[in-house]
Amino acid sequence: MSMKALRLGTRRSKLAMAQSGQVADAVRRVTGRPVELVEITTYGDVSREHLAQIGGTGVFVTALRDALLRGEVDFAVHSLKDLPTAQPEELTLAAIPLREDPRDVIVARDALKFTDLPRGARIGTGSPRRMAQLNAYARAHGLDIETVPVRGNVDTRIGFVHSGELDAVVLAAAGLNRIGRSDEVTDFLSVDTVLPAPGQGALAIECRAGNTARDTELIAALGELDDPFTRVAVTAERSLLAALEAGCSAPVGALADLADGQIVKEMRLRGVVGTTDGTRMVQLSTTGPVPQTHDRAMALGRELADEMLAQGAAGLMGERAQ
């Protein structure tokens, strides 16, 4: 490949810049080419509304994709959980690198664990998915908590705890790890307590799917960063989300991982849908051989979604994605 710098499109947030910087370093190692970051502002970055109000789907990625299609950048890095499940024909996911820790975490005052929070504790999160599962767990275990909708970057959210406005906030472990702030975590939420968002902890490296030699060469180079198991796992999770016709801000959790205690490796896919007050939940799982193809991973997600819909999942999500 020529030595002309590759242009990497990224959001301007501290987390996005950290993620993109890590990918840029990996691309430099693979290609031997310089990589420059091109900062792009998305609608989700400037809107003050909660994600559930603005729809969530695509608000953090559309501007990046537009820049790709206009040729202003050569590739872009997204948090995979922010990507709409429908992939534009003009673009391709050239790589999905090895996934970070997919779990959610608590950052609480006085270094408290989730189950040690005082009665009436106010827990901040902008995610209906987190609200639904935290409230369901609290109801099942006799905890008295209030989930409070919040928006903002990591500094803003943790600031609500330091100021005393909130007792705790819920964040993604992967994000705190990537910006070097994992030491502020006071509790890791087990996936048996809160299933993460589909694709949480994974990154997506997207570029044009054109037929030019330059595009083909870039796709091949970026493909060196792909992790096959992460790809099939998040494909199954996102297929479940798509089959539920739910947007990325819907109260849907999903995680595909290796089943425990298996001599022959099997993949377990779990899904959950619930009302944000935690009063009604549909949670199911399935286990089978690790999918060896994209189509089989897609089928696994659809099959579990069909079972969840048969148990009433559609009625728990509010307005479904179009």
TIPALO-814376 format. One record per residue: residue in one letter; residue number from 1; x, y, z of N, C-alpha, C, O in turn. Coordinates in pm, whole numbers, plus 50000, padded with zeros to 5 digits. Layout:
<sites>
A_NUM_X_Y_Z_X_Y_Z_X_Y_Z_X_Y_Z
...
</sites>
This chain:
<sites>
M_1_50085_49881_50000_50000_50000_50000_50089_50125_50000_50200_50122_50054
S_2_50041_50233_49941_50118_50357_49936_50135_50411_50077_50065_50370_50169
M_3_50228_50506_50094_50256_50560_50226_50171_50682_50259_50193_50745_50362
K_4_50074_50715_50175_49984_50825_50206_49907_50792_50333_49864_50678_50351
A_5_49888_50891_50420_49821_50867_50548_49677_50822_50526_49605_50876_50442
L_6_49638_50722_50603_49498_50679_50605_49422_50770_50701_49471_50803_50809
R_7_49301_50809_50662_49219_50898_50744_49113_50817_50818_49029_50752_50756
L_8_49120_50822_50951_49029_50745_51036_48926_50841_51094_48960_50933_51167
G_9_48799_50819_51062_48691_50901_51115_48651_50857_51254_48633_50738_51279
T_10_48637_50953_51345_48604_50921_51483_48519_51032_51544_48530_51148_51505
R_11_48433_50995_51639_48366_51095_51721_48471_51166_51807_48584_51120_51820
R_12_48430_51280_51866_48525_51364_51939_48532_51335_52088_48615_51392_52158
S_13_48446_51247_52139_48447_51222_52282_48580_51159_52324_48651_51100_52243
K_14_48610_51172_52453_48734_51114_52507_48739_50964_52481_48843_50910_52443
L_15_48626_50895_52503_48622_50751_52482_48643_50716_52334_48722_50628_52302
A_16_48571_50786_52246_48585_50758_52103_48727_50781_52055_48781_50702_51977
M_17_48789_50889_52102_48926_50918_52062_49023_50811_52114_49118_50774_52046
A_18_48998_50762_52235_49084_50656_52290_49069_50528_52209_49168_50463_52175
Q_19_48944_50491_52179_48919_50371_52099_48983_50382_51961_49050_50290_51914
S_20_48962_50496_51898_49014_50516_51764_49167_50520_51765_49232_50474_51671
G_21_49223_50576_51870_49368_50579_51881_49427_50440_51891_49532_50413_51833
Q_22_49361_50352_51965_49407_50214_51976_49399_50142_51841_49489_50067_51804
V_23_49289_50165_51769_49275_50104_51636_49380_50161_51540_49440_50087_51462
A_24_49401_50292_51546_49501_50355_51459_49638_50293_51479_49709_50267_51382
D_25_49676_50268_51605_49805_50205_51633_49812_50066_51570_49914_50028_51513
A_26_49701_49990_51580_49700_49856_51522_49708_49860_51370_49777_49778_51309
V_27_49639_49956_51309_49643_49969_51163_49782_50010_51116_49829_49962_51013
R_28_49849_50095_51191_49987_50133_51156_50077_50011_51157_50162_49994_51069
R_29_50059_49924_51259_50143_49804_51267_50117_49710_51150_50210_49652_51095
V_30_49990_49696_51111_49953_49603_51004_49995_49655_50867_50046_49578_50785
T_31_49975_49784_50842_49995_49838_50708_50129_49909_50690_50177_49924_50577
G_32_50191_49951_50801_50312_50031_50790_50287_50173_50743_50381_50247_50712
R_33_50159_50213_50738_50123_50346_50690_50086_50436_50806_50036_50389_50908
P_34_50109_50566_50791_50062_50660_50892_49909_50666_50892_49846_50647_50788
V_35_49851_50692_51009_49706_50706_51023_49678_50836_51097_49735_50861_51203
E_36_49590_50918_51041_49552_51042_51107_49405_51035_51147_49321_50984_51072
L_37_49374_51088_51265_49236_51089_51314_49165_51213_51262_49217_51324_51269
V_38_49043_51191_51209_48959_51301_51160_48837_51307_51252_48755_51215_51253
E_39_48826_51415_51330_48719_51426_51429_48589_51472_51361_48588_51570_51286
I_40_48481_51400_51391_48351_51428_51331_48247_51436_51443_48243_51350_51531
T_41_48163_51538_51439_48057_51555_51539_47929_51488_51488_47886_51513_51376
T_42_47869_51403_51572_47746_51334_51535_47627_51399_51606_47644_51476_51701
Y_43_47507_51367_51559_47386_51423_51620_47375_51383_51767_47333_51462_51851
G_44_47412_51259_51797_47405_51212_51934_47497_51288_52028_47473_51293_52148
D_45_47605_51347_51973_47699_51423_52055_47645_51560_52094_47681_51612_52200
V_46_47561_51619_52011_47516_51755_52036_47375_51763_52093_47339_51863_52155
S_47_47294_51658_52074_47158_51660_52125_47158_51648_52278_47237_51572_52334
R_48_47071_51722_52343_47058_51716_52489_46948_51619_52531_46929_51593_52650
E_49_46875_51565_52434_46765_51474_52467_46820_51338_52508_46931_51300_52471
H_50_46739_51264_52584_46776_51128_52618_46764_51040_52495_46683_51067_52406
L_51_46845_50934_52490_46849_50849_52371_46713_50789_52339_46679_50772_52222
A_52_46637_50756_52442_46505_50699_52416_46415_50798_52343_46325_50758_52269
Q_53_46440_50929_52363_46358_51031_52298_46400_51055_52154_46315_51077_52067
I_54_46531_51051_52128_46578_51079_51991_46590_50953_51909_46631_50957_51793
G_55_46554_50839_51969_46549_50715_51892_46671_50626_51908_46662_50504_51892
G_56_46787_50687_51940_46905_50606_51964_46969_50551_51839_47090_50567_51818
T_57_46890_50487_51753_46944_50414_51639_47014_50508_51541_46951_50593_51479
G_58_47145_50491_51529_47221_50564_51428_47264_50703_51466_47335_50767_51389
V_59_47224_50753_51583_47253_50894_51613_47402_50920_51633_47448_51033_51618
F_60_47479_50816_51667_47622_50832_51686_47704_50789_51564_47827_50801_51565
V_61_47639_50739_51460_47716_50683_51348_47686_50745_51213_47768_50736_51122
T_62_47570_50807_51196_47530_50855_51064_47629_50954_51005_47664_50944_50888
A_63_47676_51048_51085_47771_51148_51034_47902_51082_50991_47963_51123_50892
L_64_47947_50981_51065_48068_50910_51028_48049_50835_50896_48137_50835_50810
R_65_47934_50772_50882_47907_50700_50757_47896_50796_50639_47943_50764_50530
D_66_47836_50911_50660_47827_51009_50552_47966_51054_50509_47992_51071_50390
A_67_48056_51073_50606_48192_51113_50573_48264_51004_50494_48342_51034_50404
L_68_48238_50879_50527_48295_50767_50450_48246_50771_50306_48325_50760_50212
L_69_48115_50785_50290_48057_50781_50156_48101_50900_50071_48108_50890_49949
R_70_48130_51012_50136_48179_51130_50062_48328_51123_50034_48382_51208_49965
G_71_48395_51023_50087_48538_51009_50066_48623_51099_50154_48741_51118_50127
E_72_48564_51154_50259_48639_51244_50348_48727_51167_50445_48826_51220_50495
V_73_48691_51042_50472_48774_50953_50555_48781_50818_50484_48697_50786_50401
D_74_48884_50738_50520_48903_50608_50457_48835_50495_50535_48789_50397_50476
F_75_48830_50510_50666_48759_50413_50748_48717_50482_50877_48765_50590_50909
A_76_48626_50417_50951_48573_50476_51073_48567_50370_51182_48556_50251_51153
V_77_48576_50415_51306_48565_50326_51421_48440_50362_51499_48418_50478_51534
H_78_48357_50262_51525_48234_50280_51601_48235_50189_51724_48301_50085_51722
S_79_48165_50227_51829_48124_50131_51931_48015_50046_51866_47912_50098_51823
L_80_48037_49916_51859_47946_49832_51782_47802_49841_51831_47708_49831_51752
K_81_47784_49859_51961_47647_49864_52014_47568_49984_51961_47446_49986_51969
D_82_47639_50085_51906_47571_50203_51851_47527_50184_51706_47450_50265_51655
L_83_47574_50079_51640_47543_50061_51498_47401_50008_51477_47360_49915_51545
P_84_47326_50067_51384_47199_50005_51344_47226_49864_51291_47333_49837_51238
T_85_47129_49776_51306_47151_49637_51263_47149_49621_51112_47205_49524_51061
A_86_47088_49713_51039_47088_49707_50892_47218_49767_50840_47250_49883_50869
Q_87_47293_49689_50762_47421_49735_50710_47404_49793_50570_47353_49724_50482
P_88_47445_49920_50547_47434_49978_50412_47518_49899_50312_47629_49856_50343
E_89_47465_49880_50191_47538_49804_50090_47669_49870_50051_47764_49802_50013
E_90_47675_50002_50061_47795_50075_50017_47910_50064_50118_48023_50102_50087
L_91_47882_50012_50238_47983_50005_50344_47996_49861_50393_47904_49781_50379
T_92_48112_49830_50449_48134_49696_50502_48204_49703_50637_48284_49793_50661
L_93_48173_49607_50724_48244_49595_50851_48369_49513_50825_48367_49390_50829
A_94_48478_49583_50799_48602_49516_50760_48663_49437_50875_48729_49336_50853
A_95_48641_49483_50998_48697_49412_51114_48615_49440_51238_48564_49550_51259
I_96_48605_49336_51320_48551_49347_51455_48658_49288_51545_48666_49166_51560
P_97_48742_49372_51606_48854_49320_51686_48807_49245_51810_48689_49243_51843
L_98_48903_49182_51877_48875_49109_52001_48799_49198_52098_48835_49313_52122
R_99_48692_49142_52152_48602_49219_52238_48665_49248_52375_48737_49165_52431
E_100_48637_49366_52426_48671_49401_52564_48566_49340_52657_48470_49276_52611
D_101_48584_49359_52787_48489_49313_52888_48350_49369_52856_48335_49491_52851
P_102_48248_49283_52833_48117_49335_52795_48030_49379_52912_47921_49433_52890
R_103_48074_49357_53034_47987_49380_53150_47961_49528_53178_48037_49616_53137
D_104_47853_49553_53249_47825_49685_53306_47888_49691_53445_47908_49588_53510
V_105_47917_49813_53488_47978_49832_53620_47908_49945_53694_47838_50028_53635
I_106_47929_49946_53824_47878_50051_53911_47996_50138_53957_48101_50087_53996
V_107_47976_50268_53952_48066_50363_54019_47980_50431_54125_47891_50510_54092
A_108_48008_50402_54251_47921_50446_54360_47999_50526_54464_48121_50516_54474
R_109_47927_50604_54540_47988_50680_54649_48037_50583_54756_47982_50474_54772
D_110_48140_50624_54827_48194_50546_54940_48235_50405_54900_48238_50314_54983
A_111_48267_50386_54769_48313_50255_54718_48213_50143_54743_48251_50028_54764
L_112_48082_50178_54741_47979_50079_54772_47956_49981_54656_47967_50018_54539
K_113_47923_49857_54691_47877_49759_54594_47729_49786_54565_47661_49855_54641
F_114_47679_49730_54454_47540_49751_54416_47445_49709_54527_47354_49782_54564
T_115_47468_49588_54581_47374_49536_54682_47392_49602_54818_47312_49578_54909
D_116_47496_49685_54835_47518_49756_54962_47467_49900_54959_47479_49971_55058
L_117_47411_49943_54847_47360_50080_54838_47246_50099_54938_47169_50006_54961
P_118_47233_50218_54997_47130_50240_55099_46990_50242_55040_46972_50258_54919
R_119_46892_50226_55125_46752_50231_55079_46726_50367_55015_46768_50471_55066
G_120_46655_50364_54902_46624_50487_54830_46739_50539_54745_46733_50651_54696
A_121_46843_50459_54727_46959_50502_54650_46919_50540_54508_46838_50472_54444
R_122_46976_50650_54459_46950_50700_54324_47065_50656_54233_47180_50692_54254
I_123_47029_50578_54130_47129_50523_54039_47105_50581_53900_46996_50567_53845
G_124_47206_50646_53844_47192_50712_53715_47230_50622_53599_47332_50553_53602
T_125_47147_50624_53495_47177_50555_53370_47089_50613_53260_46973_50648_53283
G_126_47144_50622_53141_47065_50668_53027_47006_50554_52947_46948_50577_52841
S_127_47018_50431_52997_46980_50312_52921_46852_50248_52974_46850_50204_53089
P_128_46746_50240_52893_46627_50166_52935_46658_50020_52966_46596_49960_53054
R_129_46754_49962_52894_46794_49822_52920_46847_49806_53063_46808_49714_53134
R_130_46934_49896_53102_46989_49888_53237_46880_49914_53341_46874_49846_53443
M_131_46795_50013_53315_46687_50041_53409_46599_49918_53430_46567_49882_53543
A_132_46560_49853_53321_46471_49738_53329_46531_49628_53416_46464_49572_53502
Q_133_46658_49597_53391_46719_49484_53462_46756_49518_53606_46743_49433_53695
L_134_46802_49640_53630_46831_49680_53768_46704_49681_53852_46703_49635_53966
N_135_46596_49734_53794_46470_49739_53869_46413_49599_53891_46356_49571_53996
A_136_46428_49512_53793_46381_49374_53810_46460_49303_53919_46402_49234_54003
Y_137_46591_49321_53919_46674_49259_54024_46637_49315_54161_46627_49240_54258
A_138_46618_49446_54168_46582_49507_54297_46450_49454_54349_46437_49426_54469
R_139_46353_49440_54262_46222_49387_54303_46235_49244_54353_46173_49206_54452
A_140_46317_49164_54282_46331_49023_54318_46408_49004_54449_46388_48903_54518
H_141_46495_49099_54485_46581_49081_54602_46553_49183_54714_46631_49196_54808
G_142_46440_49253_54702_46400_49343_54809_46486_49466_54827_46496_49520_54937
L_143_46550_49511_54717_46630_49633_54723_46541_49753_54693_46449_49745_54611
D_144_46569_49865_54760_46493_49988_54739_46583_50087_54665_46664_50156_54727
I_145_46567_50096_54532_46650_50187_54452_46560_50269_54360_46445_50234_54335
E_146_46615_50378_54311_46547_50460_54211_46644_50478_54094_46754_50529_54112
T_147_46602_50437_53975_46686_50459_53858_46650_50594_53798_46533_50626_53776
V_148_46754_50674_53771_46738_50812_53727_46800_50828_53588_46917_50795_53569
P_149_46723_50878_53489_46781_50895_53355_46885_51006_53353_46860_51116_53402
V_150_47001_50977_53296_47108_51077_53283_47171_51064_53145_47164_50959_53081
R_151_47233_51173_53100_47314_51172_52979_47445_51242_53009_47462_51303_53114
G_152_47539_51232_52915_47666_51298_52932_47782_51201_52919_47762_51079_52917
N_153_47903_51256_52911_48020_51171_52900_48056_51111_53035_47987_51134_53135
V_154_48164_51034_53038_48202_50965_53161_48227_51064_53274_48182_51042_53387
D_155_48298_51174_53245_48326_51274_53349_48196_51329_53408_48183_51344_53529
T_156_48101_51360_53320_47974_51417_53366_47900_51319_53455_47849_51357_53561
R_157_47895_51195_53412_47816_51096_53487_47879_51066_53623_47810_51062_53725
I_158_48009_51044_53623_48075_51019_53752_48069_51143_53840_48066_51133_53963
G_159_48067_51260_53777_48054_51384_53853_47926_51392_53932_47923_51452_54040
F_160_47817_51332_53881_47692_51330_53956_47708_51256_54089_47642_51289_54188
V_161_47796_51156_54091_47821_51081_54215_47908_51164_54309_47878_51174_54428
H_162_48013_51223_54256_48103_51303_54340_48031_51423_54402_48063_51464_54513
S_163_47933_51479_54328_47861_51597_54380_47752_51559_54480_47697_51646_54548
G_164_47721_51430_54489_47616_51385_54580_47478_51386_54519_47380_51352_54586
E_165_47467_51425_54390_47336_51427_54324_47283_51285_54305_47162_51262_54310
L_166_47374_51191_54283_47338_51051_54268_47424_50967_54362_47534_51008_54401
D_167_47373_50850_54398_47451_50758_54480_47541_50670_54396_47645_50623_54444
A_168_47504_50648_54270_47583_50563_54182_47542_50587_54038_47434_50638_54011
V_169_47630_50552_53947_47597_50550_53804_47640_50416_53748_47729_50350_53801
V_170_47575_50377_53638_47610_50254_53568_47679_50290_53438_47631_50374_53362
L_171_47793_50226_53412_47871_50250_53292_47918_50117_53236_47903_50013_53300
A_172_47974_50121_53116_48029_50000_53054_48173_49980_53099_48253_50074_53095
A_173_48205_49859_53141_48342_49828_53181_48441_49858_53069_48549_49912_53094
A_174_48404_49824_52946_48495_49841_52833_48536_49987_52817_48653_50017_52794
G_175_48440_50078_52830_48471_50219_52812_48568_50270_52917_48663_50341_52885
L_176_48545_50233_53044_48635_50277_53150_48773_50215_53134_48874_50281_53160
N_177_48779_50090_53090_48908_50027_53066_48985_50101_52958_49106_50123_52970
R_178_48915_50141_52851_48983_50201_52737_49035_50342_52767_49131_50387_52704
I_179_48973_50410_52862_49023_50545_52894_49105_50544_53024_49137_50650_53078
G_180_49138_50425_53073_49225_50414_53189_49163_50453_53321_49232_50503_53409
R_181_49032_50431_53336_48965_50470_53460_48896_50352_53528_48801_50371_53604
S_182_48943_50233_53503_48881_50114_53562_48899_50111_53714_48825_50040_53782
D_183_48996_50187_53767_49017_50187_53911_48903_50258_53986_48894_50250_54108
E_184_48815_50328_53912_48703_50396_53975_48580_50306_53989_48481_50344_54052
V_185_48586_50186_53931_48475_50091_53942_48463_50042_54085_48563_50002_54146
T_186_48343_50046_54140_48322_49994_54276_48253_49858_54275_48254_49788_54377
D_187_48194_49819_54162_48130_49688_54153_48110_49649_54006_48070_49732_53925
F_188_48138_49524_53974_48108_49469_53842_47973_49398_53850_47951_49316_53939
L_189_47883_49430_53758_47752_49365_53755_47761_49236_53675_47794_49238_53557
S_190_47733_49127_53740_47734_48998_53672_47635_49000_53556_47531_49065_53563
V_191_47669_48927_53448_47575_48919_53336_47450_48842_53375_47350_48846_53303
D_192_47453_48772_53488_47331_48708_53538_47239_48811_53604_47120_48786_53622
T_193_47295_48928_53639_47216_49037_53695_47171_49134_53588_47053_49170_53581
V_194_47265_49177_53502_47237_49270_53393_47307_49222_53267_47430_49224_53259
L_195_47229_49178_53170_47287_49142_53041_47325_49271_52967_47249_49367_52967
P_196_47443_49273_52904_47484_49394_52833_47403_49418_52706_47323_49334_52665
A_197_47425_49534_52646_47364_49564_52517_47426_49474_52410_47543_49438_52421
P_198_47350_49437_52308_47408_49360_52197_47531_49432_52140_47523_49548_52102
G_199_47642_49361_52135_47764_49420_52082_47845_49499_52181_47950_49552_52145
Q_200_47801_49511_52307_47873_49595_52404_48014_49542_52425_48035_49422_52436
G_201_48111_49633_52430_48250_49596_52449_48325_49571_52320_48447_49558_52321
A_202_48253_49564_52208_48316_49539_52077_48324_49667_51996_48240_49756_52010
L_203_48424_49675_51912_48439_49786_51819_48412_49738_51677_48431_49621_51645
A_204_48367_49829_51594_48343_49800_51452_48431_49892_51368_48428_50014_51386
I_205_48507_49834_51278_48589_49913_51185_48523_49904_51048_48517_49797_50987
E_206_48474_50018_51001_48390_50021_50881_48461_50100_50771_48527_50201_50797
C_207_48447_50052_50648_48503_50125_50534_48413_50104_50412_48315_50030_50419
R_208_48446_50168_50304_48365_50156_50182_48378_50015_50125_48484_49952_50132
A_209_48268_49967_50068_48266_49833_50010_48279_49839_49859_48230_49751_49789
G_210_48347_49942_49807_48361_49959_49663_48446_49851_49599_48510_49772_49667
N_211_48446_49850_49469_48519_49748_49394_48654_49798_49343_48719_49731_49263
T_212_48698_49914_49390_48826_49965_49345_48938_49885_49410_48919_49827_49517
A_213_49053_49883_49347_49168_49812_49402_49207_49870_49537_49249_49796_49627
R_214_49194_50001_49551_49231_50067_49676_49141_50022_49790_49188_49993_49900
D_215_49008_50017_49763_48915_49972_49866_48941_49826_49903_48942_49791_50021
T_216_48963_49742_49802_48987_49600_49827_49113_49580_49910_49115_49496_50000
E_217_49215_49658_49881_49340_49648_49955_49322_49691_50100_49377_49629_50191
L_218_49245_49797_50122_49221_49844_50258_49137_49744_50337_49166_49718_50454
I_219_49035_49688_50274_48951_49588_50341_49036_49470_50387_49021_49421_50499
A_220_49126_49424_50300_49212_49312_50334_49305_49346_50451_49326_49264_50540
A_221_49359_49467_50450_49450_49508_50556_49377_49519_50690_49426_49471_50792
L_222_49260_49583_50688_49183_49597_50812_49137_49462_50863_49124_49442_50984
G_223_49112_49369_50771_49067_49236_50809_49166_49161_50897_49129_49066_50965
E_224_49292_49204_50897_49392_49143_50984_49359_49166_51132_49410_49094_51218
L_225_49276_49264_51161_49241_49297_51300_49116_49224_51347_49075_49239_51462
D_226_49054_49146_51260_48927_49080_51292_48948_48963_51387_49045_48888_51375
D_227_48856_48949_51483_48856_48833_51573_48735_48746_51538_48622_48790_51559
P_228_48756_48625_51487_48644_48544_51436_48536_48515_51540_48418_48523_51508
F_229_48576_48480_51665_48472_48449_51763_48392_48572_51800_48269_48565_51811
T_230_48460_48686_51820_48387_48808_51850_48287_48839_51740_48175_48882_51768
R_231_48327_48819_51616_48237_48850_51503_48112_48763_51507_48001_48815_51493
V_232_48127_48630_51524_48006_48547_51524_47921_48573_51647_47798_48566_51640
A_233_47985_48603_51760_47909_48630_51882_47823_48755_51866_47703_48752_51894
V_234_47883_48865_51822_47805_48988_51809_47707_48980_51694_47603_49047_51696
T_235_47737_48899_51592_47641_48879_51483_47515_48813_51536_47404_48852_51498
A_236_47530_48713_51623_47413_48647_51682_47335_48744_51769_47212_48746_51765
E_237_47405_48825_51848_47337_48922_51936_47260_49025_51855_47145_49058_51887
R_238_47323_49076_51750_47259_49180_51670_47146_49123_51585_47050_49193_51554
S_239_47158_48995_51548_47048_48930_51475_46925_48918_51565_46813_48938_51519
L_240_46947_48886_51692_46836_48882_51788_46770_49019_51798_46648_49030_51796
L_241_46852_49123_51810_46800_49259_51820_46718_49296_51697_46610_49355_51708
A_242_46770_49261_51579_46700_49293_51454_46568_49217_51445_46466_49273_51403
A_243_46569_49089_51484_46447_49008_51475_46340_49057_51572_46221_49041_51546
L_244_46383_49116_51683_46287_49176_51776_46235_49310_51726_46144_49368_51784
E_245_46296_49359_51614_46262_49490_51557_46279_49599_51661_46197_49690_51673
A_246_46389_49589_51736_46416_49683_51844_46537_49769_51808_46634_49718_51752
G_247_46532_49896_51840_46645_49985_51819_46749_49968_51928_46726_49899_52027
C_248_46867_50032_51909_46976_50013_52005_46950_50082_52138_47029_50064_52231
S_249_46841_50161_52151_46807_50219_52281_46691_50146_52347_46643_50189_52452
A_250_46644_50035_52287_46534_49958_52344_46584_49879_52466_46704_49854_52478
P_251_46493_49840_52557_46533_49766_52677_46564_49620_52647_46501_49530_52702
V_252_46662_49597_52559_46701_49463_52516_46846_49438_52552_46934_49518_52520
G_253_46872_49326_52618_47008_49282_52646_47034_49152_52574_46943_49071_52555
A_254_47159_49130_52534_47196_49004_52469_47345_48982_52485_47423_49077_52481
L_255_47383_48857_52503_47525_48822_52512_47546_48681_52462_47477_48587_52504
A_256_47641_48666_52371_47684_48535_52325_47825_48513_52377_47914_48594_52353
D_257_47845_48403_52449_47978_48372_52501_47997_48221_52500_47905_48146_52466
L_258_48116_48178_52536_48143_48036_52540_48076_47975_52663_48091_48026_52774
A_259_48003_47867_52642_47935_47800_52753_48039_47744_52850_48143_47693_52808
D_260_48011_47753_52979_48105_47708_53081_48113_47556_53085_48015_47486_53062
G_261_48233_47506_53116_48250_47364_53144_48235_47272_53025_48209_47154_53042
Q_262_48252_47324_52906_48236_47242_52787_48372_47196_52736_48462_47277_52714
I_263_48386_47063_52716_48510_47011_52655_48514_47053_52509_48615_47103_52460
V_264_48402_47032_52440_48386_47084_52304_48322_47221_52317_48213_47234_52373
K_265_48389_47322_52267_48343_47458_52287_48204_47480_52225_48181_47452_52107
E_266_48114_47531_52306_47982_47567_52259_47956_47713_52293_48014_47769_52386
M_267_47867_47774_52216_47831_47912_52241_47693_47919_52303_47600_47851_52260
R_268_47682_48003_52405_47554_48026_52471_47509_48166_52435_47583_48263_52451
L_269_47387_48177_52386_47328_48308_52354_47215_48333_52451_47123_48252_52462
R_270_47221_48447_52521_47117_48485_52615_47054_48616_52570_47123_48704_52518
G_271_46926_48628_52591_46856_48751_52557_46756_48787_52664_46702_48700_52732
V_272_46731_48918_52681_46634_48965_52778_46565_49089_52724_46627_49173_52658
V_273_46437_49098_52751_46356_49217_52721_46271_49243_52845_46217_49151_52905
G_274_46259_49371_52883_46178_49400_52999_46126_49542_52999_46180_49629_52931
T_275_46022_49565_53074_45973_49700_53094_46069_49774_53186_46133_49712_53272
T_276_46081_49905_53169_46183_49978_53243_46160_49978_53394_46254_49999_53471
D_277_46037_49953_53437_46012_49948_53582_46045_49811_53641_46037_49792_53762
G_278_46083_49717_53554_46124_49585_53601_46012_49492_53640_46037_49386_53698
T_279_45888_49528_53609_45776_49445_53652_45752_49326_53561_45695_49225_53603
R_280_45795_49337_53434_45773_49226_53341_45900_49203_53260_45958_49296_53204
M_281_45942_49076_53254_46064_49041_53184_46044_48911_53105_45972_48821_53148
V_282_46108_48905_52990_46121_48780_52916_46270_48755_52898_46340_48834_52834
Q_283_46319_48646_52954_46462_48615_52947_46480_48469_52910_46431_48380_52980
L_284_46550_48444_52800_46570_48309_52750_46714_48292_52705_46787_48389_52686
S_285_46755_48166_52687_46889_48138_52637_46887_48011_52554_46794_47931_52561
T_286_46991_47995_52475_47009_47874_52395_47157_47845_52386_47239_47938_52388
T_287_47194_47718_52376_47334_47678_52368_47351_47579_52253_47268_47490_52234
G_288_47458_47596_52177_47485_47506_52065_47628_47524_52016_47704_47602_52073
P_289_47665_47452_51912_47800_47465_51857_47830_47609_51817_47742_47681_51770
V_290_47955_47649_51836_47995_47783_51793_47970_47797_51643_48022_47716_51565
P_291_47891_47896_51600_47862_47911_51456_47991_47930_51375_48080_48005_51414
Q_292_47997_47861_51264_48115_47872_51178_48092_47966_51061_48185_47996_50985
T_293_47970_48013_51046_47939_48103_50934_47853_48219_50983_47786_48211_51086
H_294_47856_48328_50906_47772_48444_50934_47625_48403_50933_47549_48444_51021
D_295_47584_48324_50835_47443_48286_50823_47396_48206_50944_47283_48224_50990
R_296_47482_48116_50996_47441_48036_51110_47430_48123_51236_47340_48102_51318
A_297_47521_48220_51251_47512_48311_51364_47385_48394_51356_47318_48416_51457
M_298_47350_48439_51236_47226_48514_51216_47105_48428_51253_47013_48474_51319
A_299_47107_48302_51209_46994_48213_51235_46977_48188_51384_46864_48182_51433
L_300_47088_48175_51456_47081_48152_51600_47011_48268_51670_46926_48246_51757
G_301_47046_48391_51633_46981_48507_51692_46833_48513_51660_46751_48543_51747
R_302_46799_48484_51534_46657_48487_51495_46577_48382_51571_46464_48407_51613
E_303_46635_48264_51589_46564_48154_51656_46531_48192_51800_46420_48167_51848
L_304_46629_48250_51870_46603_48288_52009_46504_48404_52016_46419_48408_52105
A_305_46514_48498_51922_46418_48609_51918_46276_48557_51897_46182_48607_51959
D_306_46260_48460_51810_46128_48403_51785_46069_48344_51912_45950_48359_51939
E_307_46153_48276_51991_46105_48219_52117_46064_48331_52215_45965_48318_52286
M_308_46142_48438_52216_46110_48549_52306_45982_48620_52264_45901_48658_52348
L_309_45964_48636_52133_45841_48698_52083_45720_48611_52117_45612_48663_52147
A_310_45738_48480_52111_45629_48388_52143_45587_48400_52290_45475_48365_52327
Q_311_45679_48449_52373_45648_48466_52516_45610_48610_52551_45600_48646_52668
G_312_45587_48693_52447_45533_48827_52471_45634_48939_52473_45605_49048_52524
A_313_45754_48916_52420_45859_49019_52425_45818_49148_52355_45853_49257_52400
A_314_45742_49137_52247_45707_49256_52168_45631_49359_52251_45647_49479_52231
G_315_45551_49312_52345_45471_49404_52426_45547_49473_52536_45491_49556_52608
L_316_45678_49441_52551_45756_49499_52659_45851_49608_52613_45917_49670_52695
M_317_45857_49632_52483_45960_49720_52429_45912_49859_52395_45992_49941_52351
G_318_45784_49889_52413_45734_50017_52369_45728_50019_52217_45696_49918_52155
E_319_45758_50134_52158_45754_50146_52013_45870_50072_51950_45985_50099_51984
R_320_45843_49980_51858_45949_49901_51797_46010_49976_51679_45946_50063_51619
A_321_46135_49942_51648_46206_50009_51539_46141_49982_51406_46083_49875_51385
Q_322_46149_50078_51317_46091_50062_51183_46198_50017_51086_46171_49997_50968
</sites>
